[in-house]
Amino acid sequence: MAWDPEQYLKFAQPRLRPALDLLTRVTLEAPRTIYDLGCGAGNVTRLLAARWPDAAITGVDDSAPMLEEAKRQSTRIAWRNQGIAQWTADAPADLIYSNAALHWLPDHADLFPRLARMLAPKGVLAVQMPHNFGAPSHTLVADTVRDGPWRSRLEHLLRPPPVQEPHFYYRVLAPVAATVDIWESEYLHVLRGSNPVKEFVKGSWLKQFLDVLEPREGAAFEDEYARRVLAAYPSENDGATLFPFRRLFLVATKG
């Protein structure tokens, strides 16, 4: 999927907060080798570099436009254009960090233990993923797909929620990690603008559907989704739109 840095970064602050919350739970003092998987435009990767200035840090992402934006912001970090599914660490990692990326990959029962096995002794796997797929912001995408003339071209993209419940991740990581800390948070984003929930989702989950359609039909699909999501998330009296967003976090430490 071709990411659009400008659209994604429209809501940089709400997207950044969970990344910072995850980072505060990583207690490593002086990691030497750090990988940021799904680094996007590098906003969080630069925070990793600021916290651990002596570490060798690599940002990994399969979006060339996102990495171009990242490179403009920092030359101290190594940027690698590669899909996370094919990625392997060059050397045992002290920290593998991933914010809002691993939900795009299948087979978490294999993926998460595989990543944990790439850690050095006492190394940390720190992950945050959206867990909002049962909310109207996401279920209305599927409803729009099924109710329109584009159904035959888009329905194959629909899939079960990609993020499992917390106990699943404990069970797949406990055999390969000394400690596993898992928690969930729901953020109440206060958004501004015209139909901001639609704009928020357009920067991530909605884009895979729009990319399949030619421009005129894509605009019609977006308009239909916009109508539905605006009804689900009406604006408050002060013009703000409240967008509850649930996220899952985990920090696994290797023995």
URNOR-V99732 format. One record per pair of residues at least 24 apart in sequence whose ideal C-beta (glycine too) atoms are under 8 Angstrom apart, sorted by the first residue. I is the first residue (numbers start at 1). J is the second residue. D is the distance in Angstrom with one decimal. If there is no record, write none. Layout:
BEGIN
I/J/D
I/J/D
END
This chain:
BEGIN
1/63/7.8
1/207/6.3
1/208/5.3
1/211/6.2
2/63/6.9
2/65/6.9
2/211/6.6
3/40/7.1
3/63/4.1
3/65/6.1
3/66/5.1
3/207/7.4
4/65/7.1
4/203/7.1
4/207/7.1
5/40/7.6
5/41/5.1
5/65/5.8
5/66/5.5
5/69/4.5
7/199/7.7
7/202/6.1
7/203/4.4
7/207/7.6
8/40/6.9
8/41/7.3
8/66/7.8
8/203/4.2
8/204/6.8
9/41/6.4
9/43/7.8
9/203/7.8
10/199/6.1
10/200/7.7
10/203/6.2
11/189/7.7
11/191/7.3
11/196/7.8
11/199/7.5
11/200/5.2
11/203/6.6
12/43/6.5
14/187/7.0
14/189/4.5
14/191/7.4
14/200/7.5
14/243/8.0
14/245/7.5
15/100/6.8
16/43/6.2
16/44/7.2
17/187/6.5
18/99/6.9
18/100/7.3
18/128/5.1
18/185/7.1
18/187/6.9
18/247/5.0
18/249/7.5
19/43/7.7
19/44/4.5
19/47/7.5
19/99/4.2
19/100/7.5
19/128/6.5
20/47/7.4
21/128/7.7
21/185/6.8
21/249/7.2
22/97/7.6
22/99/6.3
22/126/5.6
22/127/7.6
22/128/4.6
22/249/5.5
22/251/7.6
23/47/6.5
23/48/7.5
23/51/7.2
23/97/7.7
23/126/7.6
25/126/7.1
25/181/7.0
25/249/7.2
25/251/5.2
26/95/6.6
26/97/7.3
26/124/5.7
26/126/5.1
26/251/6.6
28/52/7.8
28/94/6.4
28/95/6.0
28/124/5.9
30/54/6.9
30/55/7.7
31/55/5.3
31/94/3.4
31/95/4.7
31/123/7.8
31/124/7.9
32/56/6.5
32/94/5.5
33/89/7.7
33/91/5.9
33/92/7.3
33/93/5.1
33/94/5.2
33/95/7.6
33/120/7.3
34/58/7.3
34/93/7.0
34/94/6.5
34/95/4.5
34/96/7.9
34/97/6.7
35/59/7.9
35/60/6.2
35/87/8.0
35/89/6.3
35/93/5.5
35/95/7.3
35/96/5.1
35/97/7.0
36/60/6.8
36/97/5.1
36/98/7.2
36/99/7.8
37/84/5.0
37/87/6.8
37/96/6.5
37/97/7.1
37/98/4.1
37/101/5.8
37/102/7.1
37/115/7.9
38/84/5.8
38/98/5.5
38/99/7.1
38/100/7.0
38/101/2.3
38/102/7.0
38/104/7.5
39/66/7.7
39/67/7.8
39/70/6.5
39/79/7.5
40/66/4.7
40/70/7.3
40/101/7.8
41/66/5.1
41/69/4.2
41/70/5.2
41/73/7.4
42/66/7.9
42/67/7.7
42/69/7.1
42/70/3.1
42/71/7.9
42/73/5.7
42/74/6.1
42/77/6.8
42/79/7.3
44/97/7.5
44/99/5.3
45/70/6.8
45/74/7.4
45/77/5.6
46/73/6.4
46/74/5.4
46/77/7.1
48/95/7.8
48/97/6.4
49/74/6.8
49/76/6.0
49/77/5.6
55/94/7.5
55/95/7.9
58/90/8.0
60/84/6.3
60/87/5.5
85/111/7.8
88/118/6.7
89/118/4.2
92/118/6.6
92/119/6.3
92/120/3.7
92/121/7.9
92/123/6.7
93/118/5.6
93/119/5.6
93/120/6.2
93/123/5.6
94/119/7.5
94/120/5.4
94/122/7.7
94/123/5.0
94/124/7.3
95/123/6.6
95/124/5.2
95/126/6.7
96/123/7.4
96/124/7.4
96/125/5.0
96/126/7.3
97/126/4.9
97/127/7.8
98/126/7.3
98/127/4.9
98/128/7.4
99/127/7.9
99/128/4.9
100/128/6.1
100/129/6.5
100/130/6.1
100/204/7.8
101/129/7.8
102/127/5.9
102/129/5.7
103/129/4.4
103/130/5.9
103/162/4.6
103/163/5.1
104/162/7.2
105/162/8.0
106/162/7.5
108/162/8.0
108/163/7.9
108/164/6.2
108/168/7.4
108/169/7.4
108/172/6.9
109/168/7.8
109/172/5.2
112/169/6.4
112/172/5.3
112/173/5.7
112/252/7.9
113/172/5.7
113/173/6.6
113/175/7.2
113/176/4.9
116/173/6.0
116/176/4.6
116/177/5.5
116/252/5.7
116/254/6.3
117/176/6.0
119/254/4.2
120/254/7.2
121/254/6.1
121/255/7.0
122/253/6.7
122/254/6.4
122/255/7.8
123/253/7.3
123/254/4.9
124/251/6.2
124/252/7.1
124/253/5.3
124/254/7.6
125/173/7.7
125/177/7.5
125/250/7.5
125/251/7.3
125/252/4.5
125/253/7.9
125/254/7.8
126/250/7.5
126/251/5.0
127/249/7.1
127/250/5.1
127/251/7.9
128/247/5.8
128/248/7.2
128/249/5.1
129/163/5.0
129/247/6.8
129/248/5.2
130/163/6.8
130/204/8.0
130/245/7.1
130/246/7.6
130/247/5.8
130/248/7.9
131/163/4.9
131/184/6.4
131/246/4.7
131/247/5.7
131/248/4.3
132/245/5.2
132/246/4.9
132/247/7.4
133/161/3.8
133/162/7.0
133/163/6.8
134/161/6.7
135/244/7.0
135/245/7.6
135/246/7.2
136/229/6.8
136/232/3.9
136/233/7.1
137/197/5.6
137/200/7.5
137/201/5.4
137/205/8.0
137/229/6.3
137/232/7.4
137/233/7.3
137/243/7.1
137/245/7.9
138/201/7.3
138/205/6.0
140/225/6.3
140/228/4.6
140/229/5.4
140/232/6.4
141/201/7.1
141/205/6.4
141/206/6.0
141/209/6.7
141/225/6.3
143/228/6.7
144/221/6.5
144/224/5.2
144/225/4.5
144/228/6.3
145/209/6.6
147/224/7.8
148/220/7.7
148/221/6.4
148/224/6.1
149/217/7.8
150/213/6.0
150/217/6.0
150/221/5.7
153/212/5.7
153/213/6.8
154/209/5.3
154/212/6.0
154/213/7.5
154/221/7.8
157/208/5.8
157/209/6.0
157/212/7.1
163/248/5.9
166/248/6.6
166/250/7.9
169/248/7.7
169/250/5.4
173/250/7.3
173/252/4.8
176/254/7.5
177/252/4.1
177/253/6.1
177/254/5.8
177/255/7.2
178/253/5.5
178/254/6.3
178/255/3.5
179/252/7.1
179/253/4.7
180/250/6.7
180/251/7.7
180/252/4.8
180/253/7.9
181/250/6.8
181/251/4.6
181/252/7.6
182/248/7.3
182/249/6.9
182/250/4.6
183/248/7.9
183/249/5.3
183/250/8.0
184/246/6.3
184/247/6.8
184/248/5.3
184/249/7.1
185/246/7.5
185/247/5.6
185/249/7.0
186/244/5.6
186/245/6.8
186/246/4.6
186/247/7.6
187/244/7.3
187/245/5.0
187/246/8.0
187/247/6.9
188/242/5.9
188/243/7.4
188/244/5.5
188/245/7.9
189/242/7.4
189/243/4.2
189/244/7.6
189/245/5.8
190/240/5.0
190/241/7.6
190/242/6.3
190/243/7.9
191/240/6.8
191/241/4.6
191/242/7.8
191/243/5.4
192/239/6.8
192/240/6.2
192/241/7.4
193/241/8.0
195/226/5.4
195/229/6.9
195/230/5.0
195/241/7.9
196/241/5.1
196/243/7.3
197/229/5.3
197/230/7.8
197/232/7.7
197/233/4.5
197/241/6.2
197/243/5.2
198/222/7.6
198/225/6.5
198/226/4.6
198/229/5.0
198/230/7.0
200/243/6.7
201/229/7.3
END
